[in-house]
Amino acid sequence: MPIAIAPQGRELKIRKVGADEKTKKHLQELGLTEGGAITLVSSDGGNVIVIVKEGRLCLDKTLAGKILVA
């Protein structure tokens, strides 16, 4: 399921990042790698806020829809 519709407050595992190579590389540098763990904080409004390692990231809904988690 895409991050935007995942349950909030639960640790999730990234299964697939369906973005172009440049975007994938940038997300990997930020810690969003396939097999990595994230926690959804909020998906209200136009953005999605996630906790990655010890930091928070804000993603727009379009990009968040390309990141699949389980």
Secondary structure, DSSP 4 states (H G I P E B T S, - for coil): -BGGGSPTTSEEEEEEE-S-HHHHHHHHHTT--TT-EEEEEE--TTEEEEEETTEEEEEEHHHHTTEEE-
